[in-house]
Amino acid sequence: MSDMQQTSQEHRSGQLPENAGPVLLELARTSIAAALGQTTAPVPVANWLREPAASFVTLNQRGALRGCIGSLIAHRPLGEDIRANALAAAFHDPRFPPVSTTEWLSVQVEVSVLSPLERLTVRNEVDLIAQIQPGRHGLLLRYGAYQGTFLPQVWEELPEPKQFLSQLKRKAGLPPDFWSLELEVYRYHVEKWREPQAPAGKAT
């Protein structure tokens, strides 16, 4: 996939080869295409796909989010995680109807591989902001049964740290000004790749 763009290299565990991006993008795309009944080419089998890793698969259509599902903790082989999250993003994201065969032609695929979560010790929101870097860190908030995460990509839409945090709290089901010493905060990096446009030969 010659037009594949690697848009971040904040995290490289040493287990991912240089050609990981094209392989993971093709794995996500063919998993969804096969579920839609389309004929697909086999994806190469690689040992590194058998290593546990956490991933997210994001679908965009004409610049708008069309689905995003992922794993925060490595609990299965990366290849299985990509397949499962690709199918979930396409057909089981509760925010959207399932992707149809017709619209699939114009969907852009993005895959992210996460670093291990790093728990932060923070006393207040000012302390938290001092420990995160816009554009670099993804963030996970947990408070009891409430949980929400934003990938680093979300900084493109919410570049101000206070706005980023308030919207993440909303996503977690918490008030935007919420704070508690029992709030758990984790940061992480991602290595991500995306198709800059619909694959060649596909309708847009």
N, C-alpha and C positions, 0 to 999 in steps of 0.2 A: 504494500500500500504506500506508494511513493509520496502521497500528499499528507501522510501522517505527520502531525506536529507533536513534539514532546515539549510541553509547556512548563514543566517544573522538574528539577532534579534535586529537590531538597533532601530526598531520602533515597539512598541506594544501599540495600542491606548487604551487598556482595553476592547475593544469590540470584539477582536478576541480571541476565546478559544484556548486551547492547541492543539486541534485536527484540527485547521483551515487548516493547510498545506495539509493533505491528502484529505480533502473535496474539497479544491480549485483546487488541481491538478486533481482530478477525474472529477470535474465539467468542467474544461477546456478540458480534454481529451474526455469525453463523448460527449461534444458539437460538437467537430470536427468529431468524429467517427460517430455520428448520421447524420451529414451533408454528410458524405461519404456513407451513406446507410447501416451502420453496426448496428447490434442489440446491444443495450447498457442497462446496469442496471440503475435503477433510482438512482439519487443522493439524499441523505437525505436533507430534507427541514429544515432549521434552521433560527431562528429569526435574528441572526447576519448577515445573507446573505442579509437581507432586509435593512440594514443600509448603507447609502451612503458612498462610498469609491472609491479612484482612484487606478487603477491597471494596470499592464503590463503583457502580456503573451508573452513569448519568446519560440521559437521552435528551437531546434538544431538537426542536423543530422550528426552523426559520427564526432562530435567535431566542426562542422561548423554551423554558423547561417543559419537558414532556414526560419525565419520570426519573426518579433517582432512588435507588435502594442500595444498601451496603452493609458491611460488617465492620464493627469497631475493634474486635479482637480476633486474632488468628485462631480459628477452631476447626479448619478443614484445609485440604490442599488448595493452593491458589487457583488451579484450573477449575476445580469444582465450585469454588467461591465465585469466580467470574461468571460461570454458566448460570448458577443459581441467582445471582444478583441481576444479571442481564434479563433473565426471564421475569423476575419479580418487578424490575423497573418497567418492563414493557407491558406486563399484564396484571400486576397486583399492587401497583402504587395506588393507595386509596384516594389520592388527590385527582386522579385522572382515569378516564375510561381506558380499557385495553387498547393497545396499538392495533390498528387494522392493517391489512395487507396493502391497501392503497396508500395510506399515509406513511407506511414504513419506508417507502421509496425516498422520502424527504427527511428522514430522521438522521441526525448526527450522533455518533456514539463517542463517549468519553469514558475512559477507565482510570481509576486511581488506586494505587497500592499504598497502604498506610504504614507508617512506622509504628512501633509499640507506643501505647499511651504513656504519657509522663504526667504523673499527678503533681499539681502545683500546691504549694503552701501559701495561702493568701489570707489576709486579714480583712480586706475590704476591696471594693471595686477598683480603687486607685492602685492598690497593690497588684491586682490582677492585670490591669492595663499595662503596668510597668514590666510584666513578664511575658507579654505576647508581642509578636511582630506582625503588623498588618501585611497581608499578602504572603506570609510565610507559614503561619501557624493555623492549623485547624483547632477547633475547641469543642470540648464535650463538657456539658454541665449535668450534674445529677443531684437531685434533692428528693430523698424518699422515692416515691413512685414516679416522680417527674424526671424526664431526661430529654435532652436535645443536643444535636451537634450541627456544626457548620463546617464544611470542608474549607480549605484555604481559598478555593475558587470564589467563595461568597464575598471575599473582600473586594472583588471587582465591582459588586453591586452596592456594598456597604463599606466604604473605605474608612469611615470614622469609627474608632474603637468603641465609643459609647453607644453609637447606633448599632454597631455589630452586636454588642452584648445585649442591648435591650431587645433586639429582634430575636436573638437566640433564646433569651428567657421566654419571650412570647411563644416561640416554637416549642419550648419545653413545657408550656402550660403554666408558666409563672408570670406574675406581674412584671412589667419592664423595669421597675425600680426595686425589685426584690433583692434582698441580701440576707444571708444567714451564715453563721460560722459553721453550720453543718452542710453548707453547699460544697459538693465535691467538684473540683475543676481539673480537667486534664487537657493537655495540649499534645499535638502530634504534627508530623510533616506528611506530605504525600509526594509520590512520584506519579505524574499523570501524563496521559497521552490523549489526543482527540483527533477526530477526523475534521478538518477545517470546513468540509462541505460534504454533500451527499456523494457517495462513491461514483467514480467515473462510469458513465453509461446509464446511470439511474436518473429518473425524473426528479426535478426539484420543484 
